[in-house]
Amino acid sequence: MWIDLSMKLRREMDSGEGPLFGNGHIGTHFDVMNRSFPLEYFRRSAVVFHVIKKHGEEIGCGDVDLSLIRREDFAVFHTGYVSSEEGNWSALSEELIDFLLETGISMIGTDAPGIRHGREHTPMDQYCADHGVFVVENMRSLEQIRARCTIYTFPMNFEGLSGLPCRIAAEI
């Protein structure tokens, strides 16, 4: 069975700020920063964690089963942001992000607009990119996936943007 994990884009979302909505940070997208997306990342084994916390609480190492994470995995976090009426999300703790990077994962995904809030957002995306890990934001339909699946990711082939809109699908 296939599940589309991408946000649908609509014309009214166009802010008119440059090519494809600014720097590519629209809908489901990668924060590639100053890196190139390796073709071998198109298909990844993934583990999805469902961690819905109260407003302002971070997702830490104790909130997920770390033993499920394997080298080169796509670690995905369903925070409940899409269905949240508060419009807020739980960021990943720095400790959890460091653990993921040390494990050798290839990508981190979330249904939220970032893995960290505010001024920590862009530097953490760059930190992950510097470790060869790409952050995918604004994923959808994660509640339909339980634990492991295969995720296929198809970013647009643009240059010079810090974000790459993409289509993502899970095969379960």
N, C-alpha and C positions, 0 to 999 in steps of 0.2 A: 504494500500500500504506500502511496506517495502523499506527502503533506507539504503544501506550499508554506514556507516560513517567512515569506516576504511581505512587506507592507505595500499595499496598493497605492500607487501615486496617481494624483488627480491634477488636472490643469490648474485648478485654483490654488494648489500648493506652490506654484511658481512665484518666487519673490522677485524675479526679474534681475537678480544680482549675479550676472556673469553666466558662464557656461554651465548648463544643467544645474540650476539652483545654487549658485555660489561656487563653492569649492568641492562640490560633490557630496556634501553632508545632507542628503535628503533621503527619506524613506529608509529602507534597510540598506546599510552601507558599511564598508570597511573604513577604518581610520588607518590608512596605509602610511601616513606621515611621509617620510622621504625614502620609502622602500618600494620594491617591486614585488608583486604577488607571485609566488612560485606556482607554476602550473600543477605541480604534484599536490598542491593544497586543494584543488578542485573537489577531490573526493577524500573525505576524512571520516574515520570512526569517531563517533561523538557520544558523550555522556551528558544527559540533561538533568540538572538539579532543580527541583521545585522548592524554592526557599522564599516564602512570602512573610515578610516581617513588618513590624509597625514602622510608621513614619520615622525616619531618622536613624533607625538601627542598621548597622552594617552587617553584611554577610561575612562571617568569619570561618576559619578552618573547622571549628566545632559544629558548624551548621550543615556540613556536607560530609558524605562518606568518602574521604580522601583515597581510600583503597581502590575505588572504582576508576581513578584517573590513571591513564597509561600514557607513555611517551607518544608524542605526535597526535594525541587526541584533540578534538574540538570540544572544549569544556563550555557548556551552555548553561546560563542561569535564568530561570523563569522567576521573575521577582513579583509578578502580578501587576506591574506598572500599567499595562494596557487596560486592565479592568479596574484600575484604581480611580476612585472619584477624587482623591486628593491630588492626583497628578504628580505624585512624588514616587521615588523609587529607593530601594536599598542599594547602596554602593557596595562593592566588594572591598573588604579590608585590605590594607597594604600587605599584611601577613599572608592572606590567602593568595593575592596576586603573586607575591614572591614564591610561594609554594608551587603555584601552577607553572611559573617560569622555570623553577629549578627542576620540575618533573620533566620538562622538555615537551610540553604541549605545543601545538602549532597555532591554535586560535582560541580566543575567548569570545563567546557570544552572549548577548543579553536582549531581553525584550524592552529594555530601558534605553534612554538616550546616552548612556555612558556607563563605565564601570566605576568612575569616581565623579564627584560633584564639583561644580564651580571651577575655581582656579586650578584644582588638581586634575581636572579632566584631560586637558591637552598634554601636560607633562607626563601623565601616566600612560596615555596612548603612545607617546614617543618612547617612554621607558620600555613598554612591551615591544614596540617595533624594533628597538635596539637589540632586543633579545630574540628577534626573529618570530615574534608572535603578533598576529593581527587581531584587532578588536573589531567585532561586528556588532552594530547597534540596531535597535528597532526591529528585532525579529518578532514574528507573530506566530500564533497557533501552537505555542510550546506546550500548552496544557494537554495537547493530544499525544504527547510523546512520553513514554515511561522508560526511564533509564537509558539503555543503549540503542543507537540507530546509526545509519550512515547518512551523512549530510553532504550534499553536492552544492558547491558555491560557484557562481558565475559572475564575477565582477566585470564591469564595463572596462574596456581597454583604453582608458584615458591616461594622458601623461600630465604632470604638473599640478595635479590636484591632491589635496591631503585626504580626501574621501573618495571612495569609489562606490557608486550605487551598484547593487547586485541583486541577483535573483538567487534564492536559497530554497532547496527542497530537501526533505528528509525521506528516506526510504526505510520503512519499518516492516 
